[in-house]
């Protein structure tokens, strides 16, 4: 009976880890889509500027460009951070880890992940409360009159996903599993 419960718990942990991998991949795709939208917004601004050289009616700034660029850049950063953590793309002190033995490396990884979980958890909690405040107060941006809870919710969701990935990384370290998924990494410049 005891082994059946252990097997069910192990199966549940593996299902959680697989779901987390899918969420990390989706987070990376969403970050890439936000980056494409940011590029299109910039190109539209450049196009309007060029068109303004031919006719004053066609030129001028896109009034929401700076504001929406900031929203999109925040979304790229937050969602990309969640995907990047699973891919192993975050900056680490590899020189230090290369000079330690496996036991000390494991302890350092656990400590760093725990600190990361605390920081990302606080960030997620703060951004979630920020979103609720914007929702409850009906706050609008001054430029485009966009309800601020929308971009705030994007940032909060990205931070929640980063905290989730930190928690799953901690679980993987406790279970002795690999914390990085090479299939999620982007190719290097030399490839």
C-alpha positions in Angstrom: 0.0 0.0 0.0 2.8 2.4 0.9 4.5 1.9 -2.5 1.3 2.7 -4.3 1.0 6.1 -2.5 4.6 6.9 -3.3 4.1 6.0 -7.0 1.0 8.2 -7.1 2.9 11.1 -5.5 5.9 10.6 -7.9 3.4 10.5 -10.8 1.8 13.7 -9.6 5.2 15.4 -9.3 6.1 14.4 -12.8 2.8 15.7 -14.1 3.4 19.0 -12.4 6.9 19.2 -13.9 5.6 18.4 -17.4 2.9 21.0 -17.0 5.5 23.5 -15.8 7.6 22.8 -18.9 4.6 23.5 -21.2 3.9 26.7 -19.3 7.6 27.8 -19.7 7.5 27.1 -23.4 4.2 29.0 -23.9 5.7 31.9 -21.8 8.6 32.0 -24.2 6.3 32.0 -27.3 4.2 34.8 -25.7 7.4 36.8 -25.0 8.4 36.4 -28.7 5.0 37.5 -29.9 5.2 40.6 -27.7 8.6 41.3 -29.2 7.2 41.0 -32.7 4.4 43.4 -31.8 7.0 45.8 -30.4 9.0 45.6 -33.7 5.8 46.2 -35.7 5.0 49.2 -33.6 8.5 50.6 -34.1 8.3 50.0 -37.8 4.9 51.7 -38.0 6.4 54.7 -36.3 9.4 54.8 -38.7 7.0 54.3 -41.6 4.9 57.3 -40.5 8.0 59.4 -40.1 9.1 58.5 -43.7 5.7 59.1 -45.1 5.7 62.6 -43.4 8.6 63.5 -45.6 6.2 63.3 -48.6 3.1 64.7 -47.1 2.4 66.4 -43.7 -1.0 64.6 -43.6 0.7 61.2 -43.6 3.4 62.0 -41.0 3.5 62.5 -37.3 4.0 60.3 -34.3 1.9 57.4 -33.3 0.5 58.8 -30.1 0.4 55.5 -28.2 3.8 54.2 -29.5 5.9 55.1 -26.4 3.3 53.9 -24.0 2.6 50.6 -25.7 6.3 50.0 -26.3 6.9 50.2 -22.6 4.0 47.7 -21.9 5.3 45.3 -24.6 8.9 45.5 -23.3 7.7 44.8 -19.8 5.8 41.7 -21.0 8.8 40.5 -23.0 11.0 40.8 -20.0 8.6 39.1 -17.5 7.4 36.3 -19.7 10.9 35.8 -21.2 12.4 35.6 -17.7 10.1 32.7 -16.9 11.0 30.8 -20.0 14.7 31.7 -19.7 14.9 30.2 -16.2 13.7 26.8 -17.4 16.0 27.0 -20.4 19.0 27.9 -18.2 19.6 31.2 -19.9 19.9 33.3 -16.8 23.3 34.6 -15.8 25.1 32.4 -13.2 28.5 32.5 -11.7 29.7 29.4 -13.6 33.3 30.0 -12.6 32.4 29.5 -9.0 30.2 26.5 -9.7 33.0 24.9 -11.7 35.4 25.1 -8.8 33.1 23.5 -6.2 32.3 19.8 -5.8 28.9 18.3 -6.6 27.6 18.6 -3.0 28.6 22.3 -2.5 27.3 23.1 -6.0 23.9 21.5 -5.1 23.8 23.6 -1.9 24.7 26.8 -3.8 22.0 26.0 -6.4 19.4 25.4 -3.7 20.3 28.6 -1.9 20.3 30.7 -5.0 17.0 29.2 -6.1 15.4 29.8 -2.7 16.5 33.5 -2.8 15.2 33.7 -6.4 11.9 32.2 -5.3 11.6 34.8 -2.4 12.4 37.7 -4.7 10.2 36.6 -7.6 7.4 35.7 -5.2 7.5 39.2 -3.6 7.6 40.7 -7.1 4.6 38.6 -8.2 2.6 39.5 -5.0 3.4 43.2 -5.4 2.5 43.4 -9.1 -0.7 41.4 -8.4 -1.7 44.0 -5.7 -0.7 46.8 -8.1 -3.1 45.3 -10.6 -5.9 45.0 -8.1 -5.4 48.6 -7.1 -5.6 49.8 -10.7 -8.7 47.7 -11.3 -10.5 48.9 -8.1 -9.6 52.6 -8.7 -10.4 52.5 -12.4 -7.0 54.0 -13.3 -6.4 55.0 -16.9 -3.1 55.9 -18.6 -2.7 59.5 -19.3 -1.7 59.0 -22.9 -4.1 56.5 -24.4 -6.6 56.2 -21.7 -5.9 52.4 -21.5 -7.2 50.9 -18.3 -4.0 50.3 -16.4 -5.0 47.0 -15.0 -4.5 45.5 -18.4 -0.7 46.1 -18.7 -0.4 45.6 -15.0 -2.0 42.2 -15.3 0.4 41.2 -18.0 3.4 42.1 -15.8 1.8 40.3 -12.8 1.1 37.2 -14.8 4.7 37.2 -16.1 6.0 37.6 -12.5 3.7 34.8 -11.3 5.1 32.5 -14.0 8.6 33.4 -13.0 7.9 32.6 -9.4 6.2 29.3 -10.5 9.3 28.4 -12.4 11.5 29.2 -9.4 9.3 27.0 -7.3 9.5 24.2 -9.8 13.3 24.6 -10.1 13.5 24.2 -6.3 11.4 21.0 -6.6 13.7 19.7 -9.4 16.8 20.4 -7.2 15.2 18.6 -4.3 14.3 15.6 -6.5 17.8 15.6 -8.0 16.6 16.3 -11.5 18.1 18.5 -14.2 17.0 22.1 -13.8 17.6 23.2 -17.4 15.8 22.1 -20.6 18.2 22.4 -23.5 15.3 22.1 -26.0 14.0 25.5 -24.8 17.3 27.3 -25.5 17.6 29.6 -28.4 20.4 28.9 -30.8 23.6 30.8 -30.3 24.9 33.3 -32.7 27.5 30.8 -34.0 24.9 28.2 -34.9 
